[in-house]
């Protein structure tokens, strides 16, 4: 049976980023040879459109959002926390359904960041909301900046 990788939709070349662009993984063709790719965008699954205002954390990262200690605010000053939480839950449902061997997320994203996120205009160590929710499931999460563990 072939491996399955859940991948941020923008890394798969799908135009789901806030500005309507994508950020194809630099080794996308190699990823596609290693596994079946299942693209998902937590922000779209959470009900946010394209384009949409850029979002950043207020009060902490995605882990703090899950504990109710921080918020996700867009550039227009609207609280988007509920959309980010909904998107994270939808991705969790996908993970439970497809049981991926690996998750490849977009670094720096307020949903998918693994090491750094935008907190009140500063790049700080932290997780995106979806990453924070998925970290307890025991599935490896990497970003496009990490070496591929397979192949």
N, C-alpha and C positions, 0 to 999 in steps of 0.2 A: 504494500500500500504506500502511495506517495505521501510525503510530508505535506502538511498544510501550514502556511504562514498567514497570520492576520497582519495586514499592513495598512498603515495610514493611507487613506485614499489619495491624498496629495502626493505621497511617495510613489504611488502606482501610476502617476501621470494624469490623474483625474483632477479637473479644475474645481477643487472644493475649498481652497484657501479663502480667507476673509476677502481678499481682493480679486477673487475669481481666477487666480493662477494655480499652478501646481509646482511641485518641487520633486521631479522624478528622482528616485534613488539612483546614485551614481552607478550601482551595479544591478539595476533592475532586470536586465536580461539574464544575468547569472542567478538572481533570486528566482526568476520564473523557471529556470532549468532545474533548480534544486527542489522546488515545491509548487503546489497549487497555491496561488496567491488569492487571498480573500480580502479585498479592500473595504475599509469602513472609515467614515468620518464621524466622530462623536458629535461634533457641532451641528452637522446636518441632521443626524439622527435625533438630536435634541430639539430640532425645530427651527434652527437659525438658517437664514437664507444665504444666497450668494448674489451679489457681494453683501458684506455685513461689516459693521464697524469693528476695528481691531479691539481685542479684549486683553485685560490684564488683571492680576490679582490685587485685592485690597485687603491687607491684614494678614497675609500669609499665602502659602501655596495650596495645591489641590488637597493635600492631606488635611490641612486646617479647614478647607471648605467642607470636606466630608464630616468634620466634627462640629460644624456650625460656627467656627471661629474666624472665618474669612469669607470674602465674597469675590465674585467675578464681575467686573464692571466693564462696559464698553466705552469707547472713546467719546460717545455722546452723553455719558453719565448714567446710562440705564443699567440696572442690576440684571445680569444675565445668569446668575447663579443657578436658577431652576433649570434653564436650558442645558447648562453644562452637567448638572446632576442627572437629568433625564438622558442625555447622550451617553454618559458613562454607564448607566444602567442598561441601555440598549446594547452597547458594545459587550457588556458582561453577558447578556443573553446570547449574543452571537458566539462568544467564546464558549459558553456552555454547550451550544448546539454543534459547533464545528470542531471543538477540542484541538486548537492549533498546537503545533509543536514549538512554535516561536511566534513572538509578536514583535514587529518592527514598526516603531513609532517615530514621529517627527520631533526631533529635539527642539526645545524652546517653546513648543506649543502649550497654551493654557489647558488643553485637554491631554496632550500626549507627551509633554516634556518628561524626561527621565532624570536629568541632572540639573537643569537650570530653566527658570521661568521668569517672566516679567512680573515683579511685585512692585507696584506703585512707581513704575518707570525705571526700575533698576533690575538688571539681570542678577538673580540670586539663586543659590542652590535650592532645588525643590522639584516636586513632581507636579505634573498636570493632574486634573481631576480624574480623568479616566485611568491614567497610570496608577494613581493612588488607590483607586478602587480595585484594580486588577492585581496589584503586587502580592496580595495574599493568596492568589489562586495557584501559585507554584509554577506558573508557565514563564519561561525566560522572556524578558522584555529587553530589547536593545533599541538603539536608534540608528539612523542612517550614518552616524559618525563612527559606529562600532564595527569591528571586523566581523565578518559572517562566521558563525560557529560551525557551519556545515560546508562541505565542498572544499 
